[in-house]
Amino acid sequence: MALLETISIDSISEKVYANERINAEEALFLFHHNNPLELAALANYRRQQRTDPKVVTYIVGRILNYTNVCWVRCKFCAFYRTPGHEEGYLHSDEDILAKVKDTVDKGGVEILFQGGLNPKLKIEYFEHIFSLIKREYPEIILHALSPAEIIYIAHISKITLEECLTRLKASGLHSIPGAGGEILVDRVRKIIAPYKDTTDEWLACMRAASAMGIRSTASMMFGHVETLEDRVEHLGRIRDLQDECQPFRAFVTWSFQPEDTMLQIPAKSTAADYLRTLAVSRIFLDNFDNIQLSILTQGPKIAQMGLGYGANDFGSVMIEENVVSAAGNKFILNATEFERLINDAGYAAKRRNTRYELI
């Protein structure tokens, strides 16, 4: 803590107001700083340096969980079923197309296509289903497959990561969600997801995708076994990769939902911790335009407050969601409710697509 004592909120403020970067030690200081209003002020100033201060965006989409079969058994996940489990499923092509049609009919523009690491599904399955979706609904944007899924598909298909990404893109993959990042510190990953990809593997997938013109989002799931230092290290790895090759359109953070998982913790993360983490993320990630809220885990009131802590995007109106809801949390609102919450908070609500283009 001796180093933190040489840092002050005034010295950090001078950097932020001069549009300068803060370092890891300063970010850690902010996590310990006991005045949330000062954090909010700095985060909002950083937000104004990157985005329209009057506008809050959102998207209408669907999380389409094509399978819940996964052998990895992450301790924080209540959604997966191991191979052979009686509750395991793989949606049929007809069911998937029906869900996409329902999304389009309800004004949706994005399918977040995500599931588990199902050992029966190789690259040919994804080429088939993506091509089918794009043929029937060419206007839909496929925001699909976490790095963990892509790495595993390449592995069981006995092809390189680059070939896997090339074939997925040719079939219709547009962008990659930041799921599976959790905390990009291997010590933490070995505790909560010991069979999952490493930090370097996750980053390498995003780097390779960026080289092919496939953009992505970045995320952080906090409030489990990580330390504040781990959160800062995670943000540092994200910021460094953004400096290197600009793979990320947005960053989203949410707190771990422990219900019905194997990862039991002494106490669930608070709303105050969420808002603090949101603010520090915006201040530290000076090379990100968009910071997205997690209304699904925090609920509408905290989401509204988050607009005062540096966030500029309300995320997705989710026509369907199963993963977080499997842990007992379900804050799913429609577009009218999104717009009311945003407007009531004093901002102009604007609908967007995956590329953050206004519709």
PABA-767638 format. One record per residue (C-alpha): residue in three letters; chain; x, y, z. Coordinates in Angstrom, 2 decimals, padded with zeros to 5 digits. Layout:
REM PABA-767638
<r aa="ALA" ch="A" x="X" y="Y" z="Z"/>
...
END
This chain:
REM PABA-767638
<r aa="MET" ch="A" x="000.00" y="000.00" z="000.00"/>
<r aa="ALA" ch="A" x="003.03" y="002.29" z="000.29"/>
<r aa="LEU" ch="A" x="002.95" y="003.03" z="-003.44"/>
<r aa="LEU" ch="A" x="-000.74" y="003.88" z="-003.28"/>
<r aa="GLU" ch="A" x="000.03" y="006.49" z="-000.64"/>
<r aa="THR" ch="A" x="002.12" y="008.42" z="-003.19"/>
<r aa="ILE" ch="A" x="-000.88" y="008.62" z="-005.53"/>
<r aa="SER" ch="A" x="-003.82" y="010.96" z="-004.95"/>
<r aa="ILE" ch="A" x="-007.22" y="011.52" z="-006.48"/>
<r aa="ASP" ch="A" x="-005.95" y="014.96" z="-007.55"/>
<r aa="SER" ch="A" x="-002.97" y="013.53" z="-009.43"/>
<r aa="ILE" ch="A" x="-005.21" y="011.02" z="-011.19"/>
<r aa="SER" ch="A" x="-007.78" y="013.72" z="-011.99"/>
<r aa="GLU" ch="A" x="-005.10" y="015.84" z="-013.64"/>
<r aa="LYS" ch="A" x="-004.30" y="012.95" z="-015.97"/>
<r aa="VAL" ch="A" x="-007.91" y="012.24" z="-016.84"/>
<r aa="TYR" ch="A" x="-008.78" y="015.88" z="-017.51"/>
<r aa="ALA" ch="A" x="-005.69" y="016.13" z="-019.71"/>
<r aa="ASN" ch="A" x="-006.87" y="013.02" z="-021.62"/>
<r aa="GLU" ch="A" x="-003.84" y="011.08" z="-020.41"/>
<r aa="ARG" ch="A" x="-003.58" y="007.41" z="-019.48"/>
<r aa="ILE" ch="A" x="-003.57" y="006.17" z="-015.89"/>
<r aa="ASN" ch="A" x="-001.40" y="003.22" z="-014.88"/>
<r aa="ALA" ch="A" x="-002.18" y="000.03" z="-012.98"/>
<r aa="GLU" ch="A" x="-001.19" y="001.46" z="-009.59"/>
<r aa="GLU" ch="A" x="-003.51" y="004.41" z="-010.12"/>
<r aa="ALA" ch="A" x="-006.35" y="002.09" z="-011.12"/>
<r aa="LEU" ch="A" x="-005.81" y="000.11" z="-007.91"/>
<r aa="PHE" ch="A" x="-005.92" y="003.38" z="-005.96"/>
<r aa="LEU" ch="A" x="-009.31" y="004.14" z="-007.52"/>
<r aa="PHE" ch="A" x="-010.64" y="000.74" z="-006.46"/>
<r aa="HIS" ch="A" x="-009.75" y="001.70" z="-002.87"/>
<r aa="HIS" ch="A" x="-010.95" y="005.32" z="-003.14"/>
<r aa="ASN" ch="A" x="-013.90" y="005.91" z="-000.82"/>
<r aa="ASN" ch="A" x="-015.68" y="008.72" z="-002.69"/>
<r aa="PRO" ch="A" x="-017.91" y="007.22" z="-005.41"/>
<r aa="LEU" ch="A" x="-019.03" y="010.63" z="-006.66"/>
<r aa="GLU" ch="A" x="-015.45" y="011.54" z="-007.54"/>
<r aa="LEU" ch="A" x="-015.09" y="008.25" z="-009.41"/>
<r aa="ALA" ch="A" x="-018.33" y="008.97" z="-011.27"/>
<r aa="ALA" ch="A" x="-017.13" y="012.45" z="-012.26"/>
<r aa="LEU" ch="A" x="-013.86" y="011.11" z="-013.66"/>
<r aa="ALA" ch="A" x="-015.57" y="008.24" z="-015.46"/>
<r aa="ASN" ch="A" x="-018.09" y="010.58" z="-017.07"/>
<r aa="TYR" ch="A" x="-015.36" y="012.94" z="-018.19"/>
<r aa="ARG" ch="A" x="-013.53" y="010.01" z="-019.79"/>
<r aa="ARG" ch="A" x="-016.80" y="008.97" z="-021.43"/>
<r aa="GLN" ch="A" x="-017.20" y="012.44" z="-022.94"/>
<r aa="GLN" ch="A" x="-013.71" y="012.14" z="-024.43"/>
<r aa="ARG" ch="A" x="-014.81" y="009.04" z="-026.38"/>
<r aa="THR" ch="A" x="-018.57" y="009.28" z="-027.12"/>
<r aa="ASP" ch="A" x="-021.53" y="011.62" z="-027.50"/>
<r aa="PRO" ch="A" x="-022.31" y="012.67" z="-023.91"/>
<r aa="LYS" ch="A" x="-026.05" y="012.99" z="-024.63"/>
<r aa="VAL" ch="A" x="-026.64" y="009.61" z="-026.27"/>
<r aa="VAL" ch="A" x="-027.09" y="006.13" z="-024.78"/>
<r aa="THR" ch="A" x="-027.32" y="003.26" z="-027.26"/>
<r aa="TYR" ch="A" x="-028.89" y="-000.19" z="-027.13"/>
<r aa="ILE" ch="A" x="-029.50" y="-003.13" z="-029.46"/>
<r aa="VAL" ch="A" x="-032.35" y="-005.56" z="-029.98"/>
<r aa="GLY" ch="A" x="-031.09" y="-009.12" z="-030.19"/>
<r aa="ARG" ch="A" x="-031.36" y="-012.66" z="-028.97"/>
<r aa="ILE" ch="A" x="-028.95" y="-014.91" z="-027.15"/>
<r aa="LEU" ch="A" x="-029.44" y="-018.19" z="-028.98"/>
<r aa="ASN" ch="A" x="-027.93" y="-020.96" z="-026.87"/>
<r aa="TYR" ch="A" x="-027.76" y="-023.68" z="-029.52"/>
<r aa="THR" ch="A" x="-026.55" y="-026.32" z="-027.04"/>
<r aa="ASN" ch="A" x="-026.03" y="-026.62" z="-023.29"/>
<r aa="VAL" ch="A" x="-023.77" y="-029.66" z="-023.58"/>
<r aa="CYS" ch="A" x="-020.29" y="-028.82" z="-022.30"/>
<r aa="TRP" ch="A" x="-017.53" y="-030.99" z="-020.86"/>
<r aa="VAL" ch="A" x="-015.52" y="-028.15" z="-019.27"/>
<r aa="ARG" ch="A" x="-017.59" y="-027.94" z="-016.05"/>
<r aa="CYS" ch="A" x="-016.74" y="-024.34" z="-015.12"/>
<r aa="LYS" ch="A" x="-017.47" y="-023.83" z="-011.43"/>
<r aa="PHE" ch="A" x="-019.26" y="-020.52" z="-012.00"/>
<r aa="CYS" ch="A" x="-021.76" y="-021.85" z="-014.58"/>
<r aa="ALA" ch="A" x="-025.28" y="-023.09" z="-013.79"/>
<r aa="PHE" ch="A" x="-026.21" y="-023.55" z="-017.47"/>
<r aa="TYR" ch="A" x="-024.11" y="-026.45" z="-018.73"/>
<r aa="ARG" ch="A" x="-024.94" y="-030.17" z="-018.78"/>
<r aa="THR" ch="A" x="-022.18" y="-032.74" z="-019.25"/>
<r aa="PRO" ch="A" x="-022.20" y="-034.99" z="-022.36"/>
<r aa="GLY" ch="A" x="-024.76" y="-037.76" z="-021.94"/>
<r aa="HIS" ch="A" x="-026.80" y="-035.87" z="-019.32"/>
<r aa="GLU" ch="A" x="-030.55" y="-036.32" z="-019.74"/>
<r aa="GLU" ch="A" x="-031.08" y="-032.54" z="-019.70"/>
<r aa="GLY" ch="A" x="-028.49" y="-031.88" z="-022.42"/>
<r aa="TYR" ch="A" x="-029.79" y="-030.54" z="-025.73"/>
<r aa="LEU" ch="A" x="-028.83" y="-029.44" z="-029.22"/>
<r aa="HIS" ch="A" x="-031.44" y="-027.37" z="-031.00"/>
<r aa="SER" ch="A" x="-032.50" y="-028.64" z="-034.41"/>
<r aa="ASP" ch="A" x="-031.92" y="-026.55" z="-037.53"/>
<r aa="GLU" ch="A" x="-035.67" y="-025.90" z="-037.65"/>
<r aa="ASP" ch="A" x="-035.76" y="-024.67" z="-034.05"/>
<r aa="ILE" ch="A" x="-032.79" y="-022.39" z="-034.63"/>
<r aa="LEU" ch="A" x="-034.30" y="-020.87" z="-037.78"/>
<r aa="ALA" ch="A" x="-037.62" y="-020.40" z="-035.96"/>
<r aa="LYS" ch="A" x="-035.82" y="-018.47" z="-033.20"/>
<r aa="VAL" ch="A" x="-034.02" y="-016.31" z="-035.78"/>
<r aa="LYS" ch="A" x="-037.32" y="-015.60" z="-037.55"/>
<r aa="ASP" ch="A" x="-038.92" y="-014.64" z="-034.24"/>
<r aa="THR" ch="A" x="-036.01" y="-012.27" z="-033.61"/>
<r aa="VAL" ch="A" x="-036.41" y="-010.60" z="-037.00"/>
<r aa="ASP" ch="A" x="-040.18" y="-010.35" z="-036.54"/>
<r aa="LYS" ch="A" x="-039.62" y="-008.53" z="-033.24"/>
<r aa="GLY" ch="A" x="-037.19" y="-006.02" z="-034.73"/>
<r aa="GLY" ch="A" x="-033.99" y="-007.78" z="-033.71"/>
<r aa="VAL" ch="A" x="-030.81" y="-007.31" z="-035.70"/>
<r aa="GLU" ch="A" x="-028.35" y="-009.55" z="-033.83"/>
<r aa="ILE" ch="A" x="-028.08" y="-013.22" z="-032.92"/>
<r aa="LEU" ch="A" x="-025.61" y="-013.88" z="-030.13"/>
<r aa="PHE" ch="A" x="-025.02" y="-017.55" z="-030.99"/>
<r aa="GLN" ch="A" x="-023.36" y="-019.23" z="-028.06"/>
<r aa="GLY" ch="A" x="-023.38" y="-022.55" z="-026.22"/>
<r aa="GLY" ch="A" x="-021.03" y="-025.04" z="-024.61"/>
<r aa="LEU" ch="A" x="-018.00" y="-027.02" z="-025.67"/>
<r aa="ASN" ch="A" x="-019.94" y="-029.89" z="-027.19"/>
<r aa="PRO" ch="A" x="-017.56" y="-032.67" z="-028.34"/>
<r aa="LYS" ch="A" x="-019.96" y="-033.75" z="-031.12"/>
<r aa="LEU" ch="A" x="-019.88" y="-030.41" z="-032.94"/>
<r aa="LYS" ch="A" x="-016.97" y="-029.84" z="-035.33"/>
<r aa="ILE" ch="A" x="-016.35" y="-027.03" z="-037.80"/>
<r aa="GLU" ch="A" x="-018.74" y="-028.53" z="-040.38"/>
<r aa="TYR" ch="A" x="-021.71" y="-028.09" z="-038.03"/>
<r aa="PHE" ch="A" x="-021.06" y="-024.37" z="-037.62"/>
<r aa="GLU" ch="A" x="-020.42" y="-023.84" z="-041.34"/>
<r aa="HIS" ch="A" x="-023.76" y="-025.52" z="-042.00"/>
<r aa="ILE" ch="A" x="-025.87" y="-023.65" z="-039.46"/>
<r aa="PHE" ch="A" x="-024.27" y="-020.24" z="-040.08"/>
<r aa="SER" ch="A" x="-024.73" y="-020.59" z="-043.84"/>
<r aa="LEU" ch="A" x="-028.34" y="-021.62" z="-043.28"/>
<r aa="ILE" ch="A" x="-029.04" y="-018.58" z="-041.10"/>
<r aa="LYS" ch="A" x="-027.37" y="-016.18" z="-043.54"/>
<r aa="ARG" ch="A" x="-029.20" y="-017.66" z="-046.52"/>
<r aa="GLU" ch="A" x="-032.62" y="-017.35" z="-044.88"/>
<r aa="TYR" ch="A" x="-032.02" y="-014.11" z="-042.95"/>
<r aa="PRO" ch="A" x="-029.16" y="-012.18" z="-044.56"/>
<r aa="GLU" ch="A" x="-029.97" y="-009.03" z="-042.58"/>
<r aa="ILE" ch="A" x="-029.15" y="-010.71" z="-039.24"/>
<r aa="ILE" ch="A" x="-025.70" y="-010.09" z="-037.76"/>
<r aa="LEU" ch="A" x="-024.07" y="-013.21" z="-036.28"/>
<r aa="HIS" ch="A" x="-022.25" y="-012.20" z="-033.10"/>
<r aa="ALA" ch="A" x="-021.18" y="-015.73" z="-032.33"/>
<r aa="LEU" ch="A" x="-018.99" y="-018.16" z="-030.41"/>
<r aa="SER" ch="A" x="-016.70" y="-017.27" z="-027.53"/>
<r aa="PRO" ch="A" x="-012.92" y="-017.73" z="-027.92"/>
<r aa="ALA" ch="A" x="-013.23" y="-020.90" z="-025.83"/>
<r aa="GLU" ch="A" x="-015.70" y="-022.36" z="-028.32"/>
<r aa="ILE" ch="A" x="-013.60" y="-021.34" z="-031.34"/>
<r aa="ILE" ch="A" x="-010.39" y="-022.74" z="-029.84"/>
<r aa="TYR" ch="A" x="-012.17" y="-026.02" z="-029.06"/>
<r aa="ILE" ch="A" x="-013.80" y="-026.26" z="-032.50"/>
<r aa="ALA" ch="A" x="-010.36" y="-025.86" z="-034.11"/>
<r aa="HIS" ch="A" x="-008.90" y="-028.49" z="-031.75"/>
<r aa="ILE" ch="A" x="-011.49" y="-031.24" z="-032.31"/>
<r aa="SER" ch="A" x="-011.65" y="-030.47" z="-036.04"/>
<r aa="LYS" ch="A" x="-007.86" y="-030.84" z="-036.26"/>
<r aa="ILE" ch="A" x="-007.40" y="-027.49" z="-038.00"/>
<r aa="THR" ch="A" x="-005.48" y="-024.36" z="-037.07"/>
<r aa="LEU" ch="A" x="-007.14" y="-021.47" z="-035.25"/>
<r aa="GLU" ch="A" x="-006.62" y="-019.33" z="-038.35"/>
<r aa="GLU" ch="A" x="-008.31" y="-021.86" z="-040.63"/>
<r aa="CYS" ch="A" x="-011.18" y="-022.23" z="-038.19"/>
<r aa="LEU" ch="A" x="-011.75" y="-018.46" z="-038.09"/>
<r aa="THR" ch="A" x="-011.45" y="-018.18" z="-041.88"/>
<r aa="ARG" ch="A" x="-014.08" y="-020.85" z="-042.44"/>
<r aa="LEU" ch="A" x="-016.42" y="-019.42" z="-039.80"/>
<r aa="LYS" ch="A" x="-016.16" y="-015.96" z="-041.35"/>
<r aa="ALA" ch="A" x="-016.86" y="-017.34" z="-044.82"/>
<r aa="SER" ch="A" x="-019.99" y="-019.00" z="-043.40"/>
<r aa="GLY" ch="A" x="-021.34" y="-015.79" z="-041.91"/>
<r aa="LEU" ch="A" x="-019.60" y="-015.08" z="-038.61"/>
<r aa="HIS" ch="A" x="-019.47" y="-011.31" z="-038.18"/>
<r aa="SER" ch="A" x="-018.06" y="-010.74" z="-034.69"/>
<r aa="ILE" ch="A" x="-017.10" y="-012.55" z="-031.49"/>
<r aa="PRO" ch="A" x="-018.56" y="-011.93" z="-028.03"/>
<r aa="GLY" ch="A" x="-016.10" y="-011.48" z="-025.19"/>
<r aa="ALA" ch="A" x="-017.49" y="-014.37" z="-023.17"/>
<r aa="GLY" ch="A" x="-015.03" y="-016.69" z="-021.48"/>
<r aa="GLY" ch="A" x="-012.70" y="-013.87" z="-020.52"/>
<r aa="GLU" ch="A" x="-013.89" y="-014.01" z="-016.90"/>
<r aa="ILE" ch="A" x="-010.64" y="-012.81" z="-015.30"/>
<r aa="LEU" ch="A" x="-007.58" y="-012.90" z="-017.57"/>
<r aa="VAL" ch="A" x="-005.24" y="-014.09" z="-014.83"/>
<r aa="ASP" ch="A" x="-004.27" y="-017.74" z="-015.05"/>
<r aa="ARG" ch="A" x="-004.14" y="-018.23" z="-011.27"/>
<r aa="VAL" ch="A" x="-007.82" y="-017.28" z="-011.10"/>
<r aa="ARG" ch="A" x="-008.78" y="-019.23" z="-014.22"/>
<r aa="LYS" ch="A" x="-007.29" y="-022.42" z="-012.78"/>
<r aa="ILE" ch="A" x="-009.60" y="-022.10" z="-009.78"/>
<r aa="ILE" ch="A" x="-012.89" y="-021.23" z="-011.48"/>
<r aa="ALA" ch="A" x="-012.43" y="-022.96" z="-014.88"/>
<r aa="PRO" ch="A" x="-009.42" y="-025.32" z="-014.72"/>
<r aa="TYR" ch="A" x="-010.09" y="-026.95" z="-018.12"/>
<r aa="LYS" ch="A" x="-010.69" y="-023.76" z="-020.06"/>
<r aa="ASP" ch="A" x="-008.33" y="-021.82" z="-022.31"/>
<r aa="THR" ch="A" x="-005.50" y="-019.81" z="-020.76"/>
<r aa="THR" ch="A" x="-005.24" y="-016.04" z="-020.75"/>
<r aa="ASP" ch="A" x="-002.76" y="-016.07" z="-023.63"/>
<r aa="GLU" ch="A" x="-004.95" y="-018.43" z="-025.67"/>
<r aa="TRP" ch="A" x="-008.00" y="-016.20" z="-025.19"/>
<r aa="LEU" ch="A" x="-006.04" y="-013.13" z="-026.25"/>
<r aa="ALA" ch="A" x="-004.47" y="-014.98" z="-029.19"/>
<r aa="CYS" ch="A" x="-007.92" y="-015.88" z="-030.53"/>
<r aa="MET" ch="A" x="-009.02" y="-012.24" z="-030.39"/>
<r aa="ARG" ch="A" x="-005.74" y="-011.17" z="-032.02"/>
<r aa="ALA" ch="A" x="-006.12" y="-013.68" z="-034.86"/>
<r aa="ALA" ch="A" x="-009.75" y="-012.69" z="-035.42"/>
<r aa="SER" ch="A" x="-008.83" y="-009.01" z="-035.57"/>
<r aa="ALA" ch="A" x="-006.24" y="-009.74" z="-038.26"/>
<r aa="MET" ch="A" x="-009.07" y="-011.16" z="-040.37"/>
<r aa="GLY" ch="A" x="-011.35" y="-008.19" z="-039.81"/>
<r aa="ILE" ch="A" x="-013.53" y="-009.98" z="-037.25"/>
<r aa="ARG" ch="A" x="-014.21" y="-007.54" z="-034.42"/>
<r aa="SER" ch="A" x="-015.23" y="-008.51" z="-030.90"/>
<r aa="THR" ch="A" x="-016.19" y="-007.30" z="-027.46"/>
<r aa="ALA" ch="A" x="-014.28" y="-007.66" z="-024.20"/>
<r aa="SER" ch="A" x="-015.74" y="-008.55" z="-020.84"/>
<r aa="MET" ch="A" x="-014.93" y="-009.10" z="-017.17"/>
<r aa="MET" ch="A" x="-016.81" y="-011.24" z="-014.66"/>
<r aa="PHE" ch="A" x="-015.81" y="-010.19" z="-011.15"/>
<r aa="GLY" ch="A" x="-016.86" y="-010.81" z="-007.58"/>
<r aa="HIS" ch="A" x="-015.72" y="-014.40" z="-007.05"/>
<r aa="VAL" ch="A" x="-012.18" y="-015.50" z="-006.12"/>
<r aa="GLU" ch="A" x="-010.24" y="-012.68" z="-007.76"/>
<r aa="THR" ch="A" x="-008.49" y="-009.81" z="-005.98"/>
<r aa="LEU" ch="A" x="-008.64" y="-006.13" z="-006.92"/>
<r aa="GLU" ch="A" x="-005.12" y="-006.54" z="-008.28"/>
<r aa="ASP" ch="A" x="-006.45" y="-009.31" z="-010.54"/>
<r aa="ARG" ch="A" x="-009.17" y="-007.00" z="-011.86"/>
<r aa="VAL" ch="A" x="-006.56" y="-004.40" z="-012.73"/>
<r aa="GLU" ch="A" x="-004.35" y="-007.02" z="-014.41"/>
<r aa="HIS" ch="A" x="-007.34" y="-008.17" z="-016.46"/>
<r aa="LEU" ch="A" x="-008.09" y="-004.61" z="-017.57"/>
<r aa="GLY" ch="A" x="-004.43" y="-004.16" z="-018.43"/>
<r aa="ARG" ch="A" x="-004.38" y="-007.20" z="-020.71"/>
<r aa="ILE" ch="A" x="-007.52" y="-005.94" z="-022.46"/>
<r aa="ARG" ch="A" x="-006.12" y="-002.42" z="-022.89"/>
<r aa="ASP" ch="A" x="-002.79" y="-003.70" z="-024.20"/>
<r aa="LEU" ch="A" x="-004.47" y="-005.82" z="-026.88"/>
<r aa="GLN" ch="A" x="-006.69" y="-002.90" z="-027.86"/>
<r aa="ASP" ch="A" x="-003.54" y="-000.79" z="-028.29"/>
<r aa="GLU" ch="A" x="-001.99" y="-003.54" z="-030.39"/>
<r aa="CYS" ch="A" x="-004.74" y="-004.38" z="-032.90"/>
<r aa="GLN" ch="A" x="-008.06" y="-002.72" z="-031.92"/>
<r aa="PRO" ch="A" x="-010.13" y="-005.90" z="-031.80"/>
<r aa="PHE" ch="A" x="-012.79" y="-004.61" z="-029.40"/>
<r aa="ARG" ch="A" x="-015.87" y="-002.51" z="-030.12"/>
<r aa="ALA" ch="A" x="-016.98" y="-002.42" z="-026.50"/>
<r aa="PHE" ch="A" x="-016.30" y="-003.57" z="-022.95"/>
<r aa="VAL" ch="A" x="-018.88" y="-005.00" z="-020.55"/>
<r aa="THR" ch="A" x="-018.45" y="-006.06" z="-016.94"/>
<r aa="TRP" ch="A" x="-020.81" y="-007.92" z="-014.65"/>
<r aa="SER" ch="A" x="-020.75" y="-009.47" z="-011.20"/>
<r aa="PHE" ch="A" x="-020.66" y="-013.21" z="-010.66"/>
<r aa="GLN" ch="A" x="-024.06" y="-014.78" z="-009.98"/>
<r aa="PRO" ch="A" x="-023.42" y="-017.66" z="-007.54"/>
<r aa="GLU" ch="A" x="-026.89" y="-019.23" z="-007.42"/>
<r aa="ASP" ch="A" x="-026.92" y="-022.95" z="-008.38"/>
<r aa="THR" ch="A" x="-023.21" y="-022.99" z="-009.25"/>
<r aa="MET" ch="A" x="-020.36" y="-025.02" z="-007.78"/>
<r aa="LEU" ch="A" x="-018.43" y="-021.84" z="-006.97"/>
<r aa="GLN" ch="A" x="-019.71" y="-020.72" z="-003.60"/>
<r aa="ILE" ch="A" x="-018.46" y="-017.43" z="-002.21"/>
<r aa="PRO" ch="A" x="-018.94" y="-015.75" z="001.20"/>
<r aa="ALA" ch="A" x="-021.04" y="-012.87" z="-000.15"/>
<r aa="LYS" ch="A" x="-022.39" y="-011.74" z="-003.50"/>
<r aa="SER" ch="A" x="-020.89" y="-008.59" z="-004.98"/>
<r aa="THR" ch="A" x="-022.81" y="-005.40" z="-004.14"/>
<r aa="ALA" ch="A" x="-024.26" y="-002.74" z="-006.41"/>
<r aa="ALA" ch="A" x="-021.66" y="-000.32" z="-005.04"/>
<r aa="ASP" ch="A" x="-018.87" y="-002.68" z="-006.10"/>
<r aa="TYR" ch="A" x="-020.43" y="-002.95" z="-009.54"/>
<r aa="LEU" ch="A" x="-020.63" y="000.82" z="-010.01"/>
<r aa="ARG" ch="A" x="-017.06" y="001.27" z="-008.75"/>
<r aa="THR" ch="A" x="-015.79" y="-001.41" z="-011.12"/>
<r aa="LEU" ch="A" x="-017.72" y="000.15" z="-013.99"/>
<r aa="ALA" ch="A" x="-016.21" y="003.58" z="-013.28"/>
<r aa="VAL" ch="A" x="-012.64" y="002.32" z="-012.91"/>
<r aa="SER" ch="A" x="-013.02" y="000.33" z="-016.14"/>
<r aa="ARG" ch="A" x="-014.10" y="003.45" z="-018.05"/>
<r aa="ILE" ch="A" x="-011.27" y="005.54" z="-016.59"/>
<r aa="PHE" ch="A" x="-008.60" y="002.90" z="-017.23"/>
<r aa="LEU" ch="A" x="-009.79" y="001.72" z="-020.66"/>
<r aa="ASP" ch="A" x="-009.05" y="005.02" z="-022.38"/>
<r aa="ASN" ch="A" x="-008.89" y="003.31" z="-025.80"/>
<r aa="PHE" ch="A" x="-012.50" y="002.05" z="-025.70"/>
<r aa="ASP" ch="A" x="-015.37" y="004.07" z="-027.13"/>
<r aa="ASN" ch="A" x="-018.15" y="001.98" z="-025.65"/>
<r aa="ILE" ch="A" x="-018.70" y="000.72" z="-022.11"/>
<r aa="GLN" ch="A" x="-021.77" y="-001.47" z="-021.85"/>
<r aa="LEU" ch="A" x="-024.02" y="-002.01" z="-018.84"/>
<r aa="SER" ch="A" x="-025.18" y="-005.40" z="-017.56"/>
<r aa="ILE" ch="A" x="-028.86" y="-004.78" z="-016.91"/>
<r aa="LEU" ch="A" x="-029.37" y="-008.56" z="-016.93"/>
<r aa="THR" ch="A" x="-027.41" y="-009.02" z="-013.71"/>
<r aa="GLN" ch="A" x="-027.87" y="-005.60" z="-012.08"/>
<r aa="GLY" ch="A" x="-031.47" y="-004.71" z="-012.82"/>
<r aa="PRO" ch="A" x="-032.93" y="-001.46" z="-014.19"/>
<r aa="LYS" ch="A" x="-032.27" y="000.85" z="-011.24"/>
<r aa="ILE" ch="A" x="-028.55" y="000.09" z="-010.98"/>
<r aa="ALA" ch="A" x="-028.30" y="000.20" z="-014.78"/>
<r aa="GLN" ch="A" x="-029.70" y="003.72" z="-014.73"/>
<r aa="MET" ch="A" x="-027.16" y="004.68" z="-012.09"/>
<r aa="GLY" ch="A" x="-024.41" y="003.13" z="-014.22"/>
<r aa="LEU" ch="A" x="-025.06" y="005.79" z="-016.86"/>
<r aa="GLY" ch="A" x="-023.57" y="008.20" z="-014.32"/>
<r aa="TYR" ch="A" x="-020.49" y="006.00" z="-013.86"/>
<r aa="GLY" ch="A" x="-019.14" y="006.08" z="-017.40"/>
<r aa="ALA" ch="A" x="-021.36" y="003.67" z="-019.32"/>
<r aa="ASN" ch="A" x="-022.82" y="004.79" z="-022.65"/>
<r aa="ASP" ch="A" x="-024.53" y="001.61" z="-023.82"/>
<r aa="PHE" ch="A" x="-027.49" y="-000.26" z="-022.30"/>
<r aa="GLY" ch="A" x="-026.60" y="-003.53" z="-024.01"/>
<r aa="SER" ch="A" x="-029.20" y="-005.77" z="-025.56"/>
<r aa="VAL" ch="A" x="-032.94" y="-006.05" z="-025.31"/>
<r aa="MET" ch="A" x="-032.81" y="-009.82" z="-024.96"/>
<r aa="ILE" ch="A" x="-035.65" y="-011.61" z="-026.66"/>
<r aa="GLU" ch="A" x="-034.22" y="-014.77" z="-025.10"/>
<r aa="GLU" ch="A" x="-031.49" y="-015.50" z="-022.53"/>
<r aa="ASN" ch="A" x="-030.71" y="-018.72" z="-020.68"/>
<r aa="VAL" ch="A" x="-027.23" y="-018.66" z="-019.16"/>
<r aa="VAL" ch="A" x="-027.49" y="-015.93" z="-016.50"/>
<r aa="SER" ch="A" x="-031.13" y="-016.81" z="-015.98"/>
<r aa="ALA" ch="A" x="-030.06" y="-020.36" z="-015.10"/>
<r aa="ALA" ch="A" x="-028.45" y="-018.85" z="-012.00"/>
<r aa="GLY" ch="A" x="-031.76" y="-017.35" z="-010.89"/>
<r aa="ASN" ch="A" x="-031.34" y="-013.83" z="-012.31"/>
<r aa="LYS" ch="A" x="-033.75" y="-012.52" z="-014.90"/>
<r aa="PHE" ch="A" x="-034.00" y="-008.81" z="-015.62"/>
<r aa="ILE" ch="A" x="-035.30" y="-008.97" z="-019.19"/>
<r aa="LEU" ch="A" x="-036.97" y="-005.78" z="-020.45"/>
<r aa="ASN" ch="A" x="-038.35" y="-004.77" z="-023.82"/>
<r aa="ALA" ch="A" x="-037.23" y="-001.88" z="-026.04"/>
<r aa="THR" ch="A" x="-039.93" y="000.47" z="-024.75"/>
<r aa="GLU" ch="A" x="-038.74" y="-000.07" z="-021.19"/>
<r aa="PHE" ch="A" x="-035.11" y="000.42" z="-022.25"/>
<r aa="GLU" ch="A" x="-035.95" y="003.74" z="-023.88"/>
<r aa="ARG" ch="A" x="-037.98" y="004.90" z="-020.88"/>
<r aa="LEU" ch="A" x="-035.13" y="004.11" z="-018.47"/>
<r aa="ILE" ch="A" x="-032.57" y="005.88" z="-020.66"/>
<r aa="ASN" ch="A" x="-034.74" y="008.94" z="-021.30"/>
<r aa="ASP" ch="A" x="-035.75" y="009.22" z="-017.63"/>
<r aa="ALA" ch="A" x="-032.05" y="009.29" z="-016.74"/>
<r aa="GLY" ch="A" x="-031.64" y="012.38" z="-018.94"/>
<r aa="TYR" ch="A" x="-030.16" y="010.85" z="-022.09"/>
<r aa="ALA" ch="A" x="-031.35" y="010.31" z="-025.65"/>
<r aa="ALA" ch="A" x="-031.98" y="006.63" z="-026.36"/>
<r aa="LYS" ch="A" x="-030.70" y="005.47" z="-029.75"/>
<r aa="ARG" ch="A" x="-031.04" y="001.98" z="-031.21"/>
<r aa="ARG" ch="A" x="-027.89" y="000.54" z="-032.80"/>
<r aa="ASN" ch="A" x="-026.56" y="-002.60" z="-034.50"/>
<r aa="THR" ch="A" x="-023.57" y="-004.78" z="-033.58"/>
<r aa="ARG" ch="A" x="-021.22" y="-002.39" z="-035.39"/>
<r aa="TYR" ch="A" x="-022.48" y="000.47" z="-033.18"/>
<r aa="GLU" ch="A" x="-024.07" y="002.10" z="-036.18"/>
<r aa="LEU" ch="A" x="-027.27" y="003.95" z="-035.24"/>
<r aa="ILE" ch="A" x="-030.47" y="002.55" z="-036.75"/>
END
